[in-house]
Amino acid sequence: MVDRGHDPVVEILLGGQQDGEVLQEGRDGRIMSALGIHLASRNRIKLWGRMIAGALSSADKTEAAAEAQLVLGITQSLGNCPKYLNKKNIIPRVPRPKGMFGTLPLPDQALQLLAKADLFFMSSHYDSIMGTNHRGGENGFVRVISNDASGTTLVYPEFSGNRLYQTLGNLYENPRTGLVFPDFDTGDVLYVTGTTEIKIGSEAAAILPRSNLVVKIHVVAARFVKEGLSFRAEAGEMSPYNPPVRFLPTERKSADTQTNDSRVLHARLLARDILTPTIARFKFSIDDPQAAGRWKPGQYVALSFEDELSLGYSHMRDDDPKSLNDDYVRTFTISSSSGGKLQPDDFEITIRNVGVVTDLLFRQNVRAGLEVPLKGFGGSFAVTQGPEETVPFVAGGIGITPLLAQLPELDLKRVRLFWSISIHDIGLMKDVFKRFPSLPPSSYIFISRVRDHSATGTEKVLDEFQASGAHINSRRMLASDVEGQEGLSSTWYLCTGIALRKSLLGWLAGKKVVYEDFNY
């Protein structure tokens, strides 16, 4: 079933044919490619050959939809792996096209489709060879570089594949391409014709940080059709191979490039202090502080662990699918102040063991002298304390780290800390209060999972916190804990997980809220 009036492929192949009229092209018909794909099982096969015959017959009284029949003489076929295919259960529908927008820049509806798209289809051609395949990823993996009077340009990252480079090879020789972006929820569809640029290495990373290979698409023509598809779909499991979305530099700041020097700089692991079974503080020294540039409290450091962890190329790796596209660059909030007891070329990070990189640090023999490339410093999460102003800061667990770097510069009597923390992380709180003994009276602590913890001495530690002036609550944070607070600055600072942050933004409606997105 196809949209007879707006689908450009139908228009090219069968346009002008009467109902039931068979178009005969024979064995020397036009070159044609196709992709057979079963999203429920992630099976797909690429087909190439020549069109032999085809016909259309109206499927409804409006003649907007038609049944299409094509005979394809297959010359070549290739089965592809299931990577980057997000499972979907396809539900047939009759196309009911309600309008077409064929002008540039792209309309808002098309931009909304691109923002949610987790799959598109791409056709390429060189000489007598044509190919059609898919590209997939997380929702929004295709980014819009520009969409204005000067032109519309899209970009997407090429992920680790089968190394046949069939599509890229075609585009290298002939940059023209045709794309289809389906909306599986609404049946809307965006057709795009464009010319491509393949960018590799540093040129790719400059467009999409942390990418080694990207394709830019300069849109020449586009059609956005509402309800032009003959199917909808129920979303299933996302591909475990999908990397996180890679954003444009204009969308998110990145510390993936050296700051003041083109040389490769390194950070050397000096010490590790285990604070809880899953949280530790690590001290590093910079081999060339002048070239690295001076970091500021509230910033993060980007370190590369590729040399330590990368296993090289693999086509598939079901035991660790994320590793195929992992560059092993990680960003960590700096938890030490710019002065104090540390040497000028030292910095500290306080982190939780949550993945392969942090696990490496937790297991590392400090005396082995681990050195990793330092990619740079970035971000800006500075807490501003005006004269006679009490600053509220809400932390969730390890989210205390950006505040730790700034506490030495703040009047702690004019800080109001709201800290939600698990009883299992009590060692972190103990360490913070030991290093900043004036902080407890300004702290309102909300400790969860107290009943799950039966370690000897826990009650004694909590009593000590209470005796030091901390306001201890053996429960989760509630709206009433932050609403209606008097004598505080109108600006609130947050560093929490996504769920708590969402609640806080509702509770603090009308307040100015400053937070850093640490989901790099």
C-alpha positions in Angstrom: 0.0 0.0 0.0 1.4 3.4 -1.0 0.6 7.1 -1.0 -0.1 7.5 -4.7 0.0 11.3 -4.8 3.0 12.3 -2.8 5.5 9.3 -2.5 8.4 10.4 -4.8 9.4 6.8 -5.5 6.0 5.8 -6.6 5.9 9.0 -8.7 9.2 8.1 -10.5 8.5 4.4 -11.0 4.8 4.3 -11.7 3.6 7.9 -12.1 1.1 8.4 -14.9 0.0 4.8 -15.0 -3.8 4.1 -15.1 -5.4 1.7 -12.6 -4.4 -1.8 -13.5 -2.2 -0.7 -16.3 1.0 -2.8 -16.3 4.2 -1.0 -17.0 6.6 -3.4 -18.8 10.3 -2.7 -18.7 11.8 -6.1 -19.3 15.1 -7.4 -18.2 16.9 -4.1 -19.1 14.6 -2.0 -17.0 15.6 0.8 -14.7 18.2 0.2 -11.9 16.4 -0.3 -8.6 17.4 -1.1 -5.0 15.3 -2.2 -2.0 15.6 -3.1 1.6 13.6 -6.0 3.1 13.3 -5.4 6.8 11.5 -7.1 9.7 11.8 -4.8 12.6 10.2 -7.2 15.1 13.1 -9.6 14.6 15.7 -7.2 13.4 16.2 -9.1 10.2 17.1 -7.2 7.0 18.4 -7.9 3.5 19.6 -5.5 0.8 18.4 -6.1 -2.7 19.7 -4.6 -6.0 18.6 -5.3 -9.6 16.3 -3.9 -12.3 12.7 -3.2 -12.5 10.9 -5.6 -14.8 7.2 -4.6 -14.4 4.9 -2.7 -12.1 1.3 -1.7 -11.7 -1.0 0.4 -9.4 -4.6 -0.1 -8.4 -6.6 2.3 -6.3 -7.3 1.2 -2.7 -10.0 3.6 -1.9 -12.5 6.0 -3.5 -10.3 9.0 -3.0 -7.5 7.3 -5.0 -5.1 8.8 -2.5 -3.9 5.3 -1.6 -3.0 2.5 -4.0 -1.9 -1.1 -4.0 1.5 -1.3 -5.8 2.9 -4.4 -7.4 6.6 -4.4 -8.6 8.6 -7.2 -10.2 12.3 -6.8 -9.5 14.9 -8.8 -11.2 17.4 -9.4 -8.4 21.1 -9.2 -9.4 22.7 -8.9 -5.9 21.5 -9.4 -2.3 23.2 -9.1 1.0 21.9 -9.9 4.5 22.9 -7.4 7.2 23.4 -7.7 10.9 20.8 -6.5 13.4 22.8 -3.7 14.9 21.1 -0.3 15.5 17.6 -1.7 14.7 15.1 -0.8 17.3 12.3 -3.4 17.5 8.9 -2.4 16.3 5.6 -4.3 15.7 4.3 -3.0 12.4 0.5 -2.4 12.1 -0.9 -2.0 8.5 -2.8 1.2 7.8 -4.3 2.8 4.6 -2.5 6.0 3.9 -4.6 9.1 4.4 -2.4 12.0 3.2 -3.7 15.3 4.5 -1.3 17.7 3.1 2.2 18.2 1.7 4.8 20.8 2.5 7.5 20.9 -0.2 9.4 24.1 0.6 12.6 24.8 2.5 13.4 25.6 5.3 11.7 22.5 6.8 8.4 23.2 8.7 8.2 22.7 12.4 6.4 19.3 12.0 9.3 18.0 10.0 11.8 19.2 12.7 9.7 17.5 15.4 9.8 14.3 13.4 13.6 14.5 13.1 13.9 15.1 16.8 12.2 11.8 17.6 13.4 9.7 14.7 15.3 6.6 15.6 15.6 5.2 12.1 15.7 6.5 8.5 16.2 4.9 5.1 19.0 6.0 2.7 19.5 5.3 -1.0 22.8 5.8 -2.8 24.1 5.2 -6.3 27.3 4.9 -8.2 27.7 4.0 -11.8 25.3 1.0 -12.4 25.1 0.1 -8.6 22.4 1.3 -6.3 21.9 0.6 -2.6 19.3 1.2 0.0 19.9 0.6 3.7 18.8 1.9 7.1 20.6 4.1 9.7 19.4 3.8 13.3 20.1 4.9 16.8 18.6 6.6 19.8 15.8 9.0 19.3 17.2 12.2 17.8 20.5 10.7 16.6 20.2 12.9 13.5 21.0 16.5 14.3 19.9 19.7 12.5 22.9 21.9 11.8 21.0 24.6 10.1 17.4 25.3 8.8 17.0 28.8 7.6 17.1 31.0 4.5 20.8 30.1 4.0 20.0 26.4 3.7 19.0 23.2 5.6 21.8 20.8 6.7 21.5 17.6 8.6 24.2 15.4 10.1 24.3 11.9 11.6 27.2 9.8 13.0 28.3 6.6 11.3 28.6 3.9 13.9 30.8 0.8 13.8 29.5 -1.4 11.0 30.6 -4.4 8.8 33.4 -2.5 7.1 32.1 -3.1 3.7 31.4 0.6 3.3 28.9 0.1 0.5 26.7 3.1 1.3 29.7 5.3 2.1 31.6 4.1 -0.9 28.7 5.1 -3.2 28.4 8.5 -1.5 32.2 9.0 -1.8 31.9 8.6 -5.6 28.5 10.2 -6.0 27.3 12.4 -3.1 23.6 12.5 -4.1 21.3 10.7 -1.8 17.6 10.2 -1.0 16.3 9.7 2.5 13.0 8.7 4.1 12.2 9.5 7.8 9.1 7.7 8.9 7.1 8.6 12.0 5.9 5.3 13.3 3.4 6.9 15.7 1.5 9.2 13.4 2.2 7.9 9.9 3.8 11.2 8.9 6.8 11.0 6.6 9.6 13.3 5.5 11.3 12.7 2.1 14.6 14.3 1.6 16.9 14.7 -1.4 20.4 16.0 -0.8 24.1 16.0 -1.4 26.5 14.6 1.2 29.8 15.3 2.7 31.8 12.6 4.5 33.9 13.9 7.4 36.5 11.8 9.1 38.6 12.2 12.3 39.1 15.7 13.7 36.8 17.1 11.0 34.0 14.8 12.2 34.6 15.5 15.9 34.4 19.3 15.2 30.8 18.7 13.9 29.7 16.0 16.3 32.1 15.8 19.3 33.2 12.2 20.1 32.5 11.0 16.5 35.1 9.6 14.1 32.9 9.5 11.1 29.9 11.7 10.2 27.8 12.4 7.1 26.5 15.9 6.5 23.4 16.2 4.3 22.8 19.4 2.4 19.1 19.3 1.7 18.2 20.2 -1.9 14.5 19.3 -1.8 12.1 17.9 0.8 8.5 16.7 1.2 6.7 16.4 4.5 3.4 14.5 4.2 1.0 14.0 7.1 -0.3 10.4 7.4 1.4 9.4 4.2 2.5 6.0 5.4 0.8 2.6 5.1 1.7 1.5 8.6 2.1 2.5 12.2 4.2 0.7 14.8 4.3 -0.3 18.5 7.7 0.4 19.9 9.7 -2.5 21.3 13.2 -2.9 22.7 15.8 -0.4 21.6 19.0 -1.8 20.2 21.6 -2.5 22.8 24.2 -1.4 20.3 22.9 2.2 20.2 25.4 4.8 21.4 24.1 7.8 23.3 23.0 10.7 21.1 25.9 12.9 20.1 25.1 16.6 20.2 26.3 19.6 18.1 28.8 21.9 19.9 26.1 24.6 19.7 23.8 22.3 21.7 26.2 21.2 24.4 29.6 22.3 25.5 32.4 19.7 25.2 35.8 19.3 26.7 37.0 16.8 24.1 39.8 19.0 22.7 42.9 20.2 24.4 42.5 23.7 25.7 45.7 25.6 25.2 48.0 23.3 23.3 47.9 20.7 20.5 50.2 18.3 22.3 48.7 15.2 24.1 48.5 16.0 27.8 48.3 13.4 30.5 46.9 13.1 34.0 48.7 10.7 36.4 46.8 8.8 39.1 48.4 9.6 42.5 46.0 8.4 45.2 42.7 6.8 45.9 40.6 7.1 49.0 37.7 4.6 49.3 34.8 6.4 51.0 32.1 3.7 50.5 32.0 0.4 48.7 30.9 2.3 45.6 32.3 5.8 46.0 36.0 6.9 46.1 38.1 10.0 45.7 40.9 10.0 43.2 43.8 12.5 43.0 45.6 13.2 39.7 48.5 15.3 38.7 48.8 17.1 35.3 52.0 16.6 33.4 51.9 20.1 31.9 49.6 22.4 33.8 50.4 25.5 31.7 49.4 23.8 28.5 46.3 22.3 30.1 45.1 25.6 31.3 43.8 26.3 34.8 40.5 24.7 35.7 37.8 26.5 37.8 35.7 25.1 40.6 32.4 23.9 39.2 34.0 22.5 36.0 34.6 19.0 34.8 37.6 17.2 33.5 37.5 15.0 30.4 39.9 11.9 30.5 40.4 9.3 27.9 40.8 5.6 28.8 40.8 4.2 25.3 44.4 2.9 25.5 43.5 1.0 28.7 40.1 -0.4 27.7 39.6 -0.6 23.9 39.6 -4.0 22.4 39.8 -2.8 18.8 37.3 -3.5 16.1 34.6 -6.1 16.3 31.7 -6.5 14.0 29.4 -7.8 16.8 29.9 -8.1 20.5 26.7 -9.3 22.2 28.4 -9.6 25.6 29.2 -5.9 25.6 27.3 -4.2 22.7 28.0 -0.6 23.9 31.7 -1.1 23.6 31.7 -1.1 19.8 31.1 2.7 19.6 32.6 3.6 23.0 35.5 6.1 22.8 36.1 5.6 26.5 36.2 9.4 27.1 34.6 10.3 30.4 33.8 13.6 32.1 34.1 13.9 35.9 33.2 16.8 38.1 36.2 18.2 39.8 35.6 18.0 43.6 38.7 19.8 44.8 39.2 23.5 45.2 41.7 25.5 43.2 43.8 26.2 46.2 44.1 24.5 49.6 46.5 21.6 50.3 46.8 20.3 46.7 49.7 21.2 44.5 48.9 23.6 41.6 49.1 20.7 39.1 46.8 18.4 41.1 43.1 17.9 41.1 40.6 15.5 42.6 37.4 13.8 41.4 34.9 12.0 43.7 33.0 9.4 41.7 30.7 6.3 42.0 31.7 3.0 40.4 29.0 2.7 37.7 30.8 1.4 34.5 33.8 0.0 32.8 35.9 3.2 33.3 35.1 3.8 36.9 35.6 0.1 37.6 39.1 0.3 36.1 39.9 3.2 38.5 38.6 1.3 41.5 40.6 -1.8 40.6 43.8 0.1 39.6 47.0 -0.4 41.6 47.8 3.2 42.4 51.5 2.4 42.6 51.4 1.3 38.9 51.4 5.0 37.9 48.4 5.0 35.5 48.6 7.9 33.0 45.6 8.8 30.8 45.2 11.5 28.1 43.7 14.7 29.5 41.3 16.0 26.9 40.5 19.3 28.6 38.2 21.1 31.1 34.7 22.3 30.6 31.4 23.3 32.0 30.5 26.2 34.3 28.5 25.5 37.5 29.6 28.3 39.7 27.7 29.0 42.9 27.3 32.8 43.4 26.9 34.1 47.0 25.9 37.7 47.2 26.4 39.9 50.2 24.3 38.8 53.2 22.7 36.2 50.9 22.0 32.6 52.0 22.5 30.3 49.0 20.3 27.1 48.7 22.0 24.0 47.1 20.2 20.7 46.6 22.4 17.6 46.1 21.4 14.1 45.3 24.0 11.5 46.5 27.2 12.0 44.6 25.8 15.3 43.3 27.5 17.1 46.2 30.8 17.1 44.2 30.5 20.4 42.4 29.7 22.1 45.7 32.8 20.5 47.4 35.1 22.4 45.0 33.5 25.7 45.9 32.9 25.4 49.7 36.3 26.9 50.6 35.3 30.2 48.9 31.8 30.4 50.5 30.6 31.6 53.8 29.3 28.3 55.1 27.0 30.1 57.6 25.2 31.4 54.5 24.8 28.1 52.7 21.7 26.0 53.0 22.4 22.4 51.9 19.6 20.0 51.2 21.2 16.7 50.6 19.3 13.5 49.6 21.5 10.5 50.2 21.2 6.7 50.7 22.3 5.2 54.0 24.7 3.1 51.9 26.6 6.3 51.1 26.9 7.4 54.7 30.7 7.2 54.3 30.7 10.1 51.8 28.7 12.3 54.2 31.1 11.5 57.0 34.1 12.4 54.8 32.5 15.7 53.7 31.6 16.8 57.3 35.1 15.9 58.4 36.7 18.0 55.8 34.2 20.9 56.3 33.4 20.9 60.0 31.4 24.1 59.8 29.0 22.7 57.2 26.7 20.5 59.4 24.6 23.3 61.0 23.8 24.5 57.5 22.8 21.0 56.3 19.4 19.4 56.0 20.0 15.7 55.3 17.4 13.3 53.9 18.6 9.7 54.3 16.8 6.9 52.4 16.8 3.1 52.9 17.7 3.4 56.6 15.7 0.2 57.4 17.7 -1.7 54.8 21.0 -1.0 56.5 21.9 -2.9 59.7 25.7 -2.2 59.9 27.0 -1.9 63.4 27.6 1.7 64.4 25.3 3.4 61.9 23.0 4.8 64.6 26.0 6.1 66.4 27.3 7.9 63.3 23.8 9.5 62.7 23.8 10.7 66.3 27.2 12.2 65.8 25.9 14.1 62.7 22.9 15.3 64.7 25.2 16.4 67.6 27.4 18.4 65.1 24.4 20.5 64.1 23.1 18.6 61.0 19.4 18.3 60.6 18.9 14.6 60.0 15.7 13.1 58.4 15.4 9.4 58.0 13.2 9.7 54.9 13.2 11.0 51.3 13.0 14.7 50.5 9.5 16.1 50.1 8.0 19.2 48.5 7.4 20.7 51.9 11.1 20.6 52.7 12.0 23.2 50.0 8.7 25.0 49.5 8.2 28.2 51.4 11.8 28.5 52.7 12.4 32.0 54.0 15.5 34.0 54.1 17.1 32.3 51.2 18.4 33.6 47.8 15.8 33.5 45.0 18.4 31.4 43.0 18.5 27.7 43.8 21.3 25.4 42.7 20.7 21.7 41.9 22.8 18.7 41.2 20.7 15.6 41.3 19.5 12.7 39.3 16.9 13.3 36.6 13.8 12.1 38.7 14.6 14.3 41.7 15.4 17.2 39.5 12.1 16.9 37.8 10.3 17.0 41.1 12.4 19.9 42.3 11.6 22.0 39.2 7.9 21.6 40.1 8.4 22.3 43.7 10.4 25.4 43.0 8.1 26.9 40.4 8.7 30.7 40.2 12.2 30.4 41.5 15.4 30.8 39.4 16.9 27.4 39.3 20.5 26.7 38.1 21.6 23.2 37.3 24.2 21.4 35.3 23.2 18.5 33.0 25.8 15.9 33.9 24.5 13.3 31.4 27.5 13.7 29.0 
